[in-house]
């Protein structure tokens, strides 16, 4: 099992459907853009959709069980062939 460092922590209600995004602008090189993204969402959450622009990757997520934390990971590929990942922690709480 590979452990990913978590960079961002969010609290989500189990009934909410929300967008979560990573802005890669500061990481990308000059004239470098995102050409593909892949979001990994663990069992218990639902990946409703995922989109990306030249610099931002977004995933719409629903579901989750109150009292549970979930690590969600986004992997991007760029026009320069670079590949990187970032993770966020969704803590689900009734709000």
KELOBA-877432 format. One record per residue (C-alpha): residue in one letter; z, y, x. Coordinates in steps of 0.1 Angstrom, whole numbers. Example, Ala and Ser with C-alpha at 12.3 -4.5 7.8 and 13.67 -1.06 7.14 Angstrom:
REM residues 2
+-------+-------+-------+-------+
! torlo !    c3 !    c2 !    c1 !
+-------+-------+-------+-------+
!     A !    78 !   -45 !   123 !
!     S !    71 !   -11 !   137 !
+-------+-------+-------+-------+
//
This chain:
REM residues 95
+-------+-------+-------+-------+
! torlo !    c3 !    c2 !    c1 !
+-------+-------+-------+-------+
!     X !     0 !     0 !     0 !
!     X !   -10 !    34 !    14 !
!     X !    14 !    62 !     7 !
!     X !    -1 !    96 !     2 !
!     X !    18 !   128 !     8 !
!     X !    22 !   148 !   -24 !
!     X !    12 !   184 !   -20 !
!     X !    19 !   197 !   -56 !
!     X !    44 !   189 !   -83 !
!     X !    39 !   196 !  -120 !
!     X !    59 !   189 !  -152 !
!     X !    38 !   176 !  -181 !
!     X !    47 !   168 !  -217 !
!     X !    36 !   133 !  -227 !
!     X !    16 !   148 !  -257 !
!     X !    -1 !   174 !  -235 !
!     X !   -37 !   172 !  -223 !
!     X !   -41 !   196 !  -194 !
!     X !   -64 !   204 !  -165 !
!     X !   -52 !   200 !  -129 !
!     X !   -73 !   215 !  -101 !
!     X !   -76 !   217 !   -63 !
!     X !   -92 !   247 !   -48 !
!     X !  -107 !   236 !   -15 !
!     X !  -121 !   271 !    -5 !
!     X !   -97 !   275 !    25 !
!     X !  -104 !   240 !    38 !
!     X !  -142 !   241 !    36 !
!     X !  -163 !   253 !    65 !
!     X !  -189 !   281 !    64 !
!     X !  -217 !   271 !    41 !
!     X !  -198 !   238 !    32 !
!     X !  -196 !   228 !    -5 !
!     X !  -183 !   199 !   -25 !
!     X !  -210 !   175 !   -35 !
!     X !  -189 !   147 !   -51 !
!     X !  -153 !   142 !   -63 !
!     X !  -133 !   112 !   -75 !
!     X !   -99 !   114 !   -92 !
!     X !   -76 !    84 !   -91 !
!     X !   -52 !    84 !  -121 !
!     X !   -26 !    57 !  -123 !
!     X !   -20 !    34 !  -153 !
!     X !     0 !    53 !  -180 !
!     X !   -20 !    84 !  -177 !
!     X !   -56 !    89 !  -191 !
!     X !   -83 !   107 !  -172 !
!     X !  -101 !   125 !  -200 !
!     X !  -127 !   141 !  -177 !
!     X !  -134 !   154 !  -142 !
!     X !  -156 !   182 !  -130 !
!     X !  -163 !   201 !   -98 !
!     X !  -180 !   232 !   -86 !
!     X !  -189 !   242 !   -50 !
!     X !  -152 !   248 !   -41 !
!     X !  -129 !   235 !   -69 !
!     X !  -123 !   200 !   -83 !
!     X !  -107 !   196 !  -117 !
!     X !   -94 !   167 !  -137 !
!     X !   -82 !   168 !  -174 !
!     X !   -53 !   144 !  -179 !
!     X !   -34 !   132 !  -210 !
!     X !    -6 !   108 !  -217 !
!     X !    23 !    96 !  -197 !
!     X !    58 !    82 !  -204 !
!     X !    87 !   106 !  -204 !
!     X !   110 !   101 !  -174 !
!     X !    81 !    88 !  -152 !
!     X !    64 !   103 !  -122 !
!     X !    28 !    97 !  -114 !
!     X !     8 !   104 !   -82 !
!     X !   -27 !   116 !   -90 !
!     X !   -52 !   118 !   -61 !
!     X !   -85 !   137 !   -57 !
!     X !  -110 !   128 !   -31 !
!     X !  -140 !   150 !   -23 !
!     X !  -171 !   146 !    -2 !
!     X !  -189 !   177 !    11 !
!     X !  -225 !   185 !    20 !
!     X !  -215 !   182 !    57 !
!     X !  -203 !   146 !    51 !
!     X !  -166 !   154 !    53 !
!     X !  -142 !   134 !    31 !
!     X !  -107 !   145 !    23 !
!     X !   -80 !   137 !    -3 !
!     X !   -51 !   157 !   -19 !
!     X !   -24 !   144 !   -42 !
!     X !    -2 !   158 !   -69 !
!     X !    28 !   145 !   -87 !
!     X !    30 !   147 !  -125 !
!     X !    65 !   143 !  -137 !
!     X !    64 !   136 !  -174 !
!     X !    92 !   151 !  -195 !
!     X !    96 !   159 !  -232 !
!     X !    93 !   196 !  -236 !
+-------+-------+-------+-------+
//
